[in-house]
Structure formats: structure tokens, C-alpha cells
Amino acid sequence: MVTAVMIAQHFEVTIKDHPKMKLREIQIKCGFEMHVNVTIDCCYRAKKIVKEKMAGNHKKEFGLLWDYAHELRSKMLGSTIKMVVQRVTIDFLPHFKRYYVCFDALKRG
């Protein structure tokens, strides 16, 4: 029996490259490549698994931006580091807007 996790692993790269891929296309590809018949629901769950994994990577990388800014501030005194984020409401996580870095050496010429 083929599970959504198995389909997600098999088509992870394809779904990442084509996030708007239709569920029917995934179902057809399962037939050709894996030689199994799967339901649309199973394809939906597989696509959801891949998308959640991608979103998790973004959250981890976003967290690293704060660490990078802190490290620059502590090691390169005189440099300007600004990170702008936007919050829709207090309950939501911030969304990255822009990142500005001007090194002290560039300021001095």
C-alpha cells in the first residue's frame, strides 16, 4: 500500500519546482512512475506534506537572519544593520520585508 508520505518523498523535488501542480497530474504521475493507483485525497495529503516541509524551512531560515544581524553588530562595530519585519496582528508571526547592511569600512571610504 502506498501512503501519502511515500508519494511526498518520491515527488518532493517535482512539487517544490512546480508548487501549483494539479492533483490529477500527481495522480497520473503516480500511475506512470510508481505503477500504483492512488486517490486524489492521497495526492492532496502528499502535496500538503511537501508544502509544510517547505514552509518549515522558511521559518528556520528567517530565524537565522536575526542571528546573522546580531553577529554582524557584535563583530563589526560601527556598521549599520537594519531588518524590517511586518506583523499583520500581534497573534501572527512577523513577515520579512527588507534587510539593510552598511559596513563601517564602506562608510569611512
VOGU-3710 file (C-alpha; in Angstrom, 3 decimals, decimal comma):
1> mvtavmiaqh> 0,000/0,000/0,000  1,336/3,411/-0,997  0,954/6,207/1,552  0,916/9,973/1,169  4,333/10,097/2,850  5,795/7,772/0,198  4,307/9,892/-2,589  5,610/13,073/-0,920  9,117/11,600/-0,753  9,002/10,406/-4,355
11> fevtikdhpk> 7,687/13,667/-5,814  9,233/16,145/-3,347  11,524/17,805/-5,895  8,801/17,918/-8,542  6,272/19,508/-6,193  8,859/22,019/-4,928  9,694/23,006/-8,521  6,008/23,145/-9,521  4,007/24,114/-6,411  0,857/24,761/-8,467
21> mklreiqikc> 0,899/21,265/-9,932  -2,626/19,872/-10,146  -3,603/16,913/-8,006  -4,698/14,997/-11,120  -1,179/15,400/-12,541  0,322/13,913/-9,376  -2,192/11,068/-9,568  -1,266/10,351/-13,204  2,459/10,526/-12,427  1,954/8,018/-9,600
31> gfemhvnvti> 0,449/5,642/-12,137  3,303/6,041/-14,632  6,280/6,281/-12,284  5,225/4,236/-9,259  2,786/1,868/-11,031  0,060/2,409/-8,437  -3,420/3,875/-8,443  -3,947/6,452/-5,703  -6,862/8,662/-4,739  -6,964/12,419/-5,145
41> dccyrakkiv> -7,132/12,676/-1,343  -3,840/10,824/-1,039  -2,250/13,192/-3,584  -3,631/16,156/-1,638  -2,054/14,886/1,580  1,267/14,274/-0,183  1,308/17,792/-1,630  0,408/19,215/1,777  3,312/17,330/3,402  5,785/18,798/0,899
51> kekmagnhkk> 4,395/22,335/1,275  4,545/22,141/5,087  8,133/20,945/4,869  8,966/23,898/2,606  7,269/26,343/4,991  9,214/24,907/7,894  12,471/25,610/6,056  11,468/29,241/5,567  10,761/29,664/9,267  14,152/28,226/10,194
61> efgllwdyah> 15,968/30,422/7,661  14,034/33,503/8,812  15,236/32,825/12,346  18,822/32,720/11,108  18,520/36,306/9,807  18,167/37,567/13,381  21,265/35,608/14,404  23,206/36,962/11,426  22,255/40,569/12,260  23,255/40,070/15,900
71> elrskmlgst> 26,600/38,564/14,885  27,341/41,447/12,488  26,523/44,008/15,175  28,835/42,357/17,696  31,783/41,744/15,327  31,674/44,847/13,103  31,230/47,833/15,361  30,147/50,964/13,534  28,277/49,058/10,826  24,585/49,700/10,289
81> ikmvvqrvti> 22,322/46,670/10,212  18,557/47,092/9,906  15,962/44,397/9,454  12,367/45,387/8,826  9,552/42,943/9,501  5,812/43,365/9,305  3,149/41,889/11,565  -0,450/41,696/10,449  -1,569/41,377/14,067  0,114/40,534/17,355
91> dflphfkryy> -1,021/36,906/17,076  0,737/36,281/13,742  4,436/35,685/13,205  6,348/38,561/11,592  6,884/38,575/7,822  10,250/39,583/6,429  10,206/42,858/4,484  13,800/44,002/3,936  17,354/43,773/5,227  19,872/46,629/5,080
101> vcfdalkrg> 23,591/46,377/5,813  26,181/49,161/5,512  29,627/48,125/6,684  31,728/50,599/8,664  34,593/50,342/6,161  32,266/51,489/3,367  31,064/54,409/5,469  34,628/55,573/6,045  35,534/55,154/2,356
//
